[in-house]
Amino acid sequence: MLHALYLLGMAAIDAHVTPVAVLILAALTGVTGEVVRDVLCREFPPLLLREEVYATAALAGAASYLALHWAGAPDTVNTAVSAALVFALRMAAIFRDLHLPRLQRVPA
C-alpha cells in the first residue's frame, strides 16, 4: 500500500497538483486500502469507522513526503522517511492502543 501511495504522490507532484490535492489523494489511498482489507477480512463495521488513525497516518506521511520533496531531499529519502513515519504511527496506535477522539453526539 505504501508503494501505491508513493507512486500516487510522485504522479501528483509531477503533474504540478496543489499540495492540498496531494494530501487528499494520499488520505484516500491510505483509507481505501484499509477499507478493502477490512472487507476482505469480513471485519464489520470497518475498523476505519472505529476511531482508528489510518487517514491521520496517511496524511502525516504525505505531508512529510511533500516537505522533504520541497526541501530538495532525494526521492529515496522522502519515501523511506514517509514510510517510517506511517509505520511508526500505525504501530504506536496498535501497541499503545492509541485512538482518535470520538465525536460526541449532542442530544437533540
N, C-alpha and C positions, 0 to 999 in steps of 0.2 A: 504494500500500500504506500509506503514511503517513496518508493521509486515512482509510482504514478504521480504522487504529489510533486516530486522533483521535476518530472517531465512537464507536468501541467504548469508549474511555476516558471520553468525556463521558457516554455512556449508563450506564456502570457507576457513575460518580461521582454522577450524578443519581439513580440507584436506591439510593444510600447503601450500596453494596457495600464491603466491607472493603478496605483498601489492598493486602493480600496478594492478594485475588482480582483486583483491577485489574492488579497486576503479572503474575499468572499469565495473565490474558486477553491482556495486551499481548505477552507472550512467545509464547503460542500463535498469535496473529495474525501476528506477525512471522515466526515459523518456518514456519507453514503457507504463507505467500506465497512464501517461498524454496523450499520443497519443491515447490510447484506449478510454479514456474519451472524448477527442475531437471528435473522430469518432462517438462514440455513441450519442453525443450531436449534431451531424451534424455541427460542427464548422470547416469551411474550409476557408482558409488553417488552418491546426492545429496551435494552439497557440504556440507550440514549435518552429515553424518556424518564429515567430514574436518577436524575441529578448527577450523571457522570461527566467527566471532563474531556470528552472526545473533541468537541469543537474548540474548547479552550486550548487544548494541547496543539491542535492543528493550526489555530491562529497564532500561537506563540512560535511555532516552528516556521510558519510563513513569514512572520514579522522578523524573526532573526535572520532568515534567508535574505529577505529584502534589505535589511540593514547591512549585512555583510556584503551583499552584492553592490550596494551603493558605496560602501567603503573601499571597494576595489579588491576584495579578497577573491582568491581563485574559487572556481565552482566546486572543486572537491572539498575545500574547507567549508564553504557555505553548506553543502549537503551534509557533511559529517557533523557539523555543529548543530544544524537544524534537526537532523535525525536524533542526535544525542539528547537534545532538549525535549523533543516529543517523547522519546523513550523514557527519559527521567521523570517527566511529568506523569506519564501513564503508570510507571512503576511506583511512584510515590502515592498516586491515587489508589492503586491496588493494595500495596503492602502497608500503607499508613491509614487506609480506609478514609481517604480524603474525598469529599464530595462538594459540589457546588451547593450554595444555599437553595432551599426550596422556596418557591413562591407561596406566600400565604394568601389564602382566599379571604376576601373581605366579605363578611355577611351582608346580604342584601337587605 
